Amino acid sequence: MKSVIAVIVAFFIFSSCSFYELEYKGGEQIKFGKLEGKQFSFTAGGKILNQNGFAIKVKPSDLSLFIEGEYIGLVHLDKEIRMKRKSDEYIEGRFTATLADGAMLRALFFINKKQLEICLKGKVKVGVWMFGKKFDVNETRTIRGSDLKFI
C-alpha cells in the first residue's frame, strides 16, 4: 500500500513541475539521403537549448511541411532524440518525408527562387521519464532555393 501511495505522490509532484520548451538557437544542417518513390530520408540538426533540470526525449512525431504556403507532405521523426538536462548542444535526427501528390513538380518551380519560406506545423511529443506532453509546432524558416537540389 505504501508503494502505491508513493507512486501517486510522485506522479503529482512531477506533473506539477514547470516545463520549459526547447529553444532553437540556429546552426541548422540538412543532409539529404535516398529518394524512393514518394518518400525521401534526410538528417537534420541544429543547436538546441534545454533549460530544464531534467533530460528530455523527443519522441517520433509527424509534422506537415509547407513550402511557400503550399502543402508538400508529411515529415516523420524516425527515432527518438535525447537531450541532456540544462544543455545547449547540437542535436541531429533522422527523418522521413512522404510527399503529397504533385509535390515533386511544385518543388521544381521552387528551385529557381532565391529564397523559400519553409513551414512545419503539427504536434511534437516530448517525454520525461513516464510523463509526456504534446507541443504545438508552427515554425517558419527561410532557406535558399538551391538547397532543394536533392530532387
C-alpha positions in Angstrom: 0.0 0.0 0.0 2.9 2.4 0.8 4.3 1.9 -2.7 1.0 2.8 -4.3 0.8 6.0 -2.3 4.5 6.8 -3.1 3.7 6.4 -6.9 0.7 8.6 -6.6 2.6 11.3 -4.7 5.5 11.1 -7.2 3.0 11.5 -10.1 1.5 14.7 -8.6 4.9 16.1 -7.8 6.4 15.5 -11.3 3.2 16.5 -13.2 3.1 19.9 -11.4 6.7 20.7 -12.3 7.2 23.5 -14.7 8.4 22.5 -18.1 10.4 24.9 -20.4 10.0 24.4 -24.1 13.2 23.6 -26.0 14.7 26.6 -27.7 16.2 26.6 -31.2 19.5 28.5 -31.4 20.4 28.2 -35.1 23.2 26.4 -36.9 20.9 24.1 -38.9 22.4 21.5 -41.2 20.4 19.2 -43.6 21.8 16.2 -45.4 19.6 14.5 -47.9 19.5 10.7 -48.3 17.7 8.4 -50.6 14.6 9.2 -52.7 12.4 6.2 -53.2 9.0 6.8 -54.8 7.2 9.5 -52.8 9.5 9.1 -49.8 12.9 10.5 -49.1 15.1 10.3 -46.0 17.3 13.0 -44.5 19.1 14.0 -41.4 18.7 17.5 -39.9 20.2 19.1 -36.9 20.6 22.3 -35.1 21.7 23.8 -31.8 19.0 23.4 -29.2 18.8 24.8 -25.6 17.2 22.6 -22.9 16.7 24.9 -19.8 15.0 22.1 -17.8 16.7 20.4 -14.9 16.0 17.0 -16.4 16.8 15.1 -19.6 14.1 15.2 -22.3 13.2 12.7 -25.0 11.6 14.0 -28.3 9.6 11.1 -29.5 8.7 10.1 -33.1 6.2 12.7 -34.3 4.7 13.8 -37.6 4.7 17.4 -38.9 3.1 18.9 -42.1 5.6 20.5 -44.5 4.7 23.6 -46.4 6.9 25.5 -48.9 5.7 28.9 -49.9 2.3 28.2 -48.4 1.8 25.0 -50.4 1.4 21.6 -48.8 4.3 19.4 -49.8 3.9 16.4 -47.5 4.4 14.9 -44.1 7.7 14.7 -42.2 8.2 12.0 -39.6 10.9 11.8 -36.9 12.2 8.2 -37.3 14.0 7.7 -34.0 13.7 9.3 -30.5 16.1 12.1 -29.8 17.5 12.5 -26.3 18.7 15.8 -24.8 20.7 16.2 -21.6 19.5 18.4 -18.8 20.5 22.1 -18.8 22.3 21.7 -22.1 23.0 23.8 -25.1 24.1 21.3 -27.7 23.9 20.3 -31.4 21.2 17.7 -31.8 20.7 15.7 -35.0 17.7 13.5 -36.0 16.8 11.2 -38.8 13.6 12.0 -40.7 11.4 10.5 -43.5 9.3 12.8 -45.7 6.3 11.4 -47.5 5.5 13.7 -50.4 1.9 14.7 -51.4 0.7 14.1 -55.0 2.3 16.7 -57.3 4.8 17.8 -54.7 7.8 16.9 -56.9 6.6 19.1 -59.7 5.9 22.0 -57.4 9.4 21.7 -55.9 11.0 22.0 -59.3 9.4 25.5 -59.6 10.8 26.4 -56.2 14.4 25.6 -57.1 14.7 28.7 -59.3 13.7 31.1 -56.4 16.5 32.7 -54.4 14.7 32.3 -51.1 11.9 30.0 -49.9 9.7 30.1 -46.9 9.6 26.6 -45.3 6.9 26.0 -42.6 6.5 22.9 -40.3 3.1 22.5 -38.5 1.9 19.9 -36.1 2.4 18.4 -32.7 5.6 17.1 -31.2 5.6 14.5 -28.4 8.1 15.1 -25.6 8.7 12.8 -22.7 10.3 12.9 -19.3 10.5 9.5 -17.6 7.0 8.2 -17.8 5.4 11.6 -18.3 4.7 13.0 -21.7 3.4 16.2 -23.3 2.5 17.3 -26.8 3.6 20.7 -28.0 2.2 22.6 -31.0 4.8 23.4 -33.6 4.4 26.2 -36.1 7.9 27.1 -37.2 8.8 29.0 -40.3 12.3 29.4 -41.7 13.7 30.9 -44.9 16.2 28.9 -47.0 17.9 29.2 -50.4 16.0 27.7 -53.3 19.2 25.9 -54.4 19.0 23.8 -51.2 16.2 21.8 -52.8 18.6 20.3 -55.4 18.2 16.9 -53.9 15.1 16.5 -56.1 
